[in-house]
Amino acid sequence: AHVRLHQLTRELRDRNDELRQEIDRRERLDGRLSALSAREDEQWDIEGFVGESATMQRIFEEIQLVQGNPMTSVVIQGESGTGKELIARAIHERSGRSERPLIRVNCAAIPRELFESEFFGHVKGAFTGAFKDRTGRFELADGGTILLDEVGEIPLELQSKLLRVLQEGQIERVGEEKTRSVD
């Protein structure tokens, strides 16, 4: 029994040494990866973007232009898959709002009758199925950034409320008369 215990102890030490070596190897690789990532960020200036064309340089310049003004609303247009969300994330992450959330809303996925509640929230009892208060997306994004993907899907009757949020920074939850301020 003593010999078996001694053998198991030696095997555990060997395995422990192997694991330490693997940890050291992974830490070295992680350090190299971080250094490469930092170099890439310096080279491209904006994380996630790669390109040197005149179009890409203009996009980089526009991102830098809007990131300094926290009160700017930005419309990003382009075909599906061209990186609109990546641009929105870059603007958010490089702005003074980066410590607050980036809330993404796919407007095409919201049923027409739920837009108002989704954007502005509601209070308990405001409509059938409103069993508790709900915070809307604009309140969740307060102090941060909201990305409205497929904004053309927002019903016309809600566009005036959307304009009020953008211009005045005010919302009212469905079923509530209290006006709330959001940034």
C-alpha positions as CSV (number, residue, x, y, z in Angstrom):
1,A,0.0,0.0,0.0
2,H,2.9,2.3,0.8
3,V,4.5,1.7,-2.6
4,R,1.2,2.3,-4.4
5,L,0.7,5.6,-2.4
6,H,4.3,6.7,-3.3
7,Q,3.6,5.9,-7.0
8,L,0.3,7.8,-7.0
9,T,2.0,10.8,-5.4
10,R,4.7,10.8,-8.0
11,E,2.1,10.6,-10.8
12,L,0.2,13.5,-9.3
13,R,3.4,15.6,-9.1
14,D,4.2,14.8,-12.7
15,R,0.7,15.6,-13.8
16,N,0.8,18.9,-11.8
17,D,4.1,19.8,-13.5
18,E,2.5,19.1,-16.9
19,L,-0.5,21.3,-16.1
20,R,1.8,24.1,-14.9
21,Q,3.7,23.9,-18.1
22,E,0.5,24.0,-20.1
23,I,-0.7,27.1,-18.1
24,D,2.6,28.8,-18.7
25,R,2.4,28.0,-22.5
26,R,-1.2,29.4,-22.6
27,E,-0.2,32.5,-20.8
28,R,2.6,33.1,-23.2
29,L,0.2,32.6,-26.2
30,D,-2.4,34.9,-24.6
31,G,0.3,37.5,-24.2
32,R,1.3,37.2,-27.9
33,L,-2.3,37.3,-28.9
34,S,-2.9,40.5,-26.9
35,A,0.2,42.1,-28.4
36,L,-0.9,41.2,-31.9
37,S,-4.4,42.5,-31.2
38,A,-3.0,45.8,-29.9
39,R,-0.8,46.1,-32.9
40,E,-3.7,45.4,-35.2
41,D,-5.9,48.0,-33.4
42,E,-3.1,50.6,-33.8
43,Q,-2.7,49.7,-37.5
44,W,-6.4,49.9,-38.3
45,D,-7.3,52.4,-35.5
46,I,-10.8,51.0,-35.1
47,E,-11.3,47.5,-33.7
48,G,-12.9,45.0,-36.0
49,F,-12.2,47.0,-39.2
50,V,-9.7,46.0,-41.8
51,G,-9.2,48.1,-44.9
52,E,-7.2,50.8,-46.6
53,S,-9.4,51.9,-49.4
54,A,-10.6,55.5,-49.7
55,T,-14.1,54.4,-48.7
56,M,-12.9,52.7,-45.5
57,Q,-10.7,55.8,-44.7
58,R,-13.8,58.0,-45.1
59,I,-15.8,55.7,-42.8
60,F,-13.0,55.9,-40.2
61,E,-13.0,59.6,-40.4
62,E,-16.8,59.8,-40.0
63,I,-16.7,57.5,-37.0
64,Q,-14.1,59.8,-35.4
65,L,-16.2,62.8,-36.3
66,V,-19.4,61.7,-34.5
67,Q,-17.8,60.0,-31.5
68,G,-16.9,63.3,-29.9
69,N,-20.5,64.6,-29.8
70,P,-22.6,62.6,-27.4
71,M,-25.8,64.3,-28.6
72,T,-25.5,63.1,-32.2
73,S,-28.1,60.8,-33.8
74,V,-26.5,58.9,-36.6
75,V,-28.2,57.1,-39.6
76,I,-26.1,54.3,-40.9
77,Q,-27.2,53.0,-44.3
78,G,-26.0,50.1,-46.4
79,E,-26.8,46.7,-47.8
80,S,-27.3,43.7,-45.5
81,G,-24.0,42.4,-44.3
82,T,-21.9,45.5,-44.9
83,G,-21.1,46.2,-41.3
84,K,-23.7,48.7,-40.1
85,E,-23.8,47.2,-36.6
86,L,-20.0,47.1,-36.5
87,I,-19.9,50.8,-37.3
88,A,-22.5,51.5,-34.5
89,R,-20.5,49.5,-32.0
90,A,-17.3,51.3,-33.0
91,I,-19.0,54.7,-32.5
92,H,-20.4,53.6,-29.1
93,E,-17.1,52.1,-27.9
94,R,-15.1,55.1,-28.8
95,S,-17.6,57.6,-27.3
96,G,-18.1,59.0,-23.8
97,R,-21.1,56.6,-23.6
98,S,-19.0,53.4,-23.8
99,E,-19.4,52.7,-20.0
100,R,-23.2,52.5,-20.5
101,P,-25.0,49.9,-22.5
102,L,-25.3,49.5,-26.3
103,I,-28.9,48.3,-26.8
104,R,-29.7,46.7,-30.1
105,V,-33.2,46.5,-31.4
106,N,-34.2,44.6,-34.5
107,C,-37.3,46.6,-35.5
108,A,-38.3,44.0,-38.1
109,A,-38.7,41.4,-35.4
110,I,-41.1,43.3,-33.2
111,P,-44.8,42.7,-33.8
112,R,-46.6,45.9,-34.7
113,E,-48.8,46.0,-31.6
114,L,-45.8,45.7,-29.3
115,F,-43.6,48.5,-30.7
116,E,-44.7,51.2,-28.2
117,S,-44.3,48.9,-25.2
118,E,-40.9,47.6,-26.5
119,F,-39.5,51.1,-27.0
120,F,-41.1,53.0,-24.1
121,G,-42.1,50.4,-21.6
122,H,-45.4,50.0,-19.8
123,V,-46.9,49.9,-16.4
124,K,-48.7,47.0,-14.8
125,G,-52.3,46.8,-16.0
126,A,-51.8,49.1,-19.0
127,F,-53.2,46.4,-21.3
128,T,-54.2,42.8,-21.2
129,G,-51.1,40.8,-20.4
130,A,-49.2,43.7,-18.7
131,F,-48.8,41.8,-15.4
132,K,-45.9,44.0,-14.2
133,D,-44.0,47.2,-15.0
134,R,-41.6,46.9,-17.9
135,T,-38.7,49.1,-18.7
136,G,-38.5,50.1,-22.4
137,R,-35.4,49.9,-24.6
138,F,-34.9,53.7,-24.5
139,E,-34.8,53.7,-20.7
140,L,-32.4,50.7,-20.8
141,A,-30.1,52.6,-23.1
142,D,-30.2,55.7,-21.0
143,G,-26.7,57.3,-21.0
144,G,-25.6,54.7,-23.6
145,T,-26.5,54.0,-27.2
146,I,-29.5,52.5,-28.9
147,L,-29.2,50.9,-32.3
148,L,-32.5,50.7,-34.2
149,D,-31.9,48.1,-36.9
150,E,-34.5,48.2,-39.7
151,V,-35.8,51.5,-38.5
152,G,-38.1,51.7,-41.5
153,E,-40.3,49.0,-39.9
154,I,-41.4,51.4,-37.1
155,P,-45.1,52.2,-37.6
156,L,-45.9,55.8,-38.8
157,E,-48.0,56.5,-35.7
158,L,-45.0,55.9,-33.5
159,Q,-42.6,58.1,-35.4
160,S,-43.8,61.3,-33.6
161,K,-43.0,59.6,-30.2
162,L,-39.6,58.5,-31.6
163,L,-38.9,62.1,-32.7
164,R,-39.8,63.3,-29.2
165,V,-37.3,61.0,-27.7
166,L,-34.6,62.0,-30.1
167,Q,-35.2,65.8,-29.9
168,E,-36.3,66.2,-26.3
169,G,-35.1,63.1,-24.5
170,Q,-38.5,62.4,-23.1
171,I,-40.7,59.2,-23.0
172,E,-43.9,58.1,-21.3
173,R,-44.4,54.4,-20.6
174,V,-47.7,52.9,-21.9
175,G,-50.4,53.5,-19.4
176,E,-48.5,56.1,-17.4
177,E,-48.9,59.9,-17.4
178,K,-45.5,60.6,-15.9
179,T,-42.9,61.9,-18.3
180,R,-39.4,60.3,-18.0
181,S,-36.2,61.8,-19.2
182,V,-33.7,59.7,-21.1
183,D,-30.3,60.5,-22.6
